[in-house]
């Protein structure tokens, strides 16, 4: 197998965990790079 193993989760467990994340929590901005900041609802409406 190529690469390094980083956890003991199976593919199914990973998919279940990802699918359990609510849509509004799928991205967390670190507050450092302004280019990575998600748009606010107001900014989205003005596009």
ChimeraX attribute file (.defattr): number of C-alpha atoms within 10 A of each C-alpha:
attribute: neighborCount
match mode: 1-to-1
recipient: residues
	/A:1	4
	/A:2	4
	/A:3	5
	/A:4	6
	/A:5	8
	/A:6	6
	/A:7	7
	/A:8	8
	/A:9	11
	/A:10	9
	/A:11	9
	/A:12	9
	/A:13	11
	/A:14	13
	/A:15	11
	/A:16	11
	/A:17	11
	/A:18	11
	/A:19	11
	/A:20	10
	/A:21	11
	/A:22	9
	/A:23	8
	/A:24	7
	/A:25	7
	/A:26	10
	/A:27	11
	/A:28	10
	/A:29	10
	/A:30	9
	/A:31	9
	/A:32	8
	/A:33	8
	/A:34	9
	/A:35	7
	/A:36	11
	/A:37	13
	/A:38	12
	/A:39	9
	/A:40	8
	/A:41	8
	/A:42	8
	/A:43	9
	/A:44	9
	/A:45	8
	/A:46	6
	/A:47	5
